[in-house]
Amino acid sequence: MTDKSRNVLIILIVIAVAILYKFIFPFNKEDGFLDEMKQKDIKSKVYKKTIDFENHGIPYIVYGKKDSIIIYRDWEDKIEIGDSILKPKGSLELIIKNSNKFELFSYDNQDLKLPSP
């Protein structure tokens, strides 16, 4: 076997392993996002609403002056600065409330468009 054919064989093996790895261990960015959201325990106030233009224009809310979470675009107009924000650990439900409203939002069963790597 020549050096050239051996190198081609090695490259083909590496490609095959990479493809098999993707099938055996599929990773869905949305599932990773939802798992991360489940771990959050939030009891705070909405400090700021912002859009991350460097990350495909994804809307965020900042709470506690330093932490932030992604929100869906159709939630943007329903969340105001100064609203209370509650999200129990293990849940995908987000409660936004103030003296005049009580809104329950769910990250579950939504079509979140996360940016490609």
N, C-alpha and C positions, 0 to 999 in steps of 0.2 A: 504494500500500500504506500502510495506516495504521500509526501507531506501535504500537498494540496488537497488530496482526497480525504486525508485524515482530518484536516482543519474543517472541511465541509461537513464531515460526519459529526464532529464535535459541535459545530454550530447548529446542525439539525437536531441533535440530542438536546441541546440547551433550549431551543425553541419548543420542542415537544414537551420537555419538562415544564416550561413556563405555561404552556397551554393546558396541560393536565392539572397543574396547580390551580389555575383559574377555575376549572371545572370542579375540582375537589373542594376548594376553599373559596367559594364565591363571596365577594364582599360588596355589599350594597351600601352606598354612602348614606342613603336615607335611614337604613336600619341602624347604622352606626350613630347617626344623629339622634334617632329616637332613643337608643340606649343611653346616650349621653344626657339627653333631656330627662330621662327617668331618674337619673342619679342626682339631679339638682333638687335642693330644698330651698325654696325662695319665700321669704316673708319680708317685703320691703316696699318702697315707693318707686314709682317710675320717675327717674331723674331726667331722662332725655330720650328722645326718639331720633334715630339717625338712619341713614342709608349708607351702606358700604359700597361705594361706587367701584372700588378696586376689586370687589368680590361679586361682580355681576349685578350690582344694584340691590343686594339683599337688604331688606329692612330689619333693623334691630331696635330693641328697647334697652336702655341702660338703666340699671337699678342700683341703689346703694352707692352711686357715684363712680363705681368702678367695674361692676359686673354687667354682662350683657347677654341677651339671648336673641336668637332669630325669631321673627314673627312672620306670619303670612301677610301678604299684601292686603287682603280683604279685612284684616284686623287693624290696620294702621289708623283708620279714621275713628275707630271705636276706643282707642287707647289714648289717654291724655296724660301729659306731664302732671305729676302729683297724685295720680291714681295709686291705690294700694295694689300690690301684686302678690299673689299667693300661689305657690305650686308645691304640693307635698311630694316628698321623695317617693319614688316608685310609681308616680302617676304621670300621665301625659296631659292632664287637664290644668289649665291656667285660669285663675280667677283674677279678674280685674274689677275693682270696685271703688266707689267713692260714695258720698252721702246721697247722690242722686241716681246711682246705677249699680247694677251687679251683672257682670258679663262672665260667662263661662265659655272658654275656648278649649278646643281639644287638638293636640298635635296628631292624634290617632285618626286614621281615615282621611287624611288631607293629602293633597298632591303637592308636596314640597319639591320645588325645583332647586336642587343643590348644584353648585357649579362643578364642572368637570375638573379633574386635577390638571 
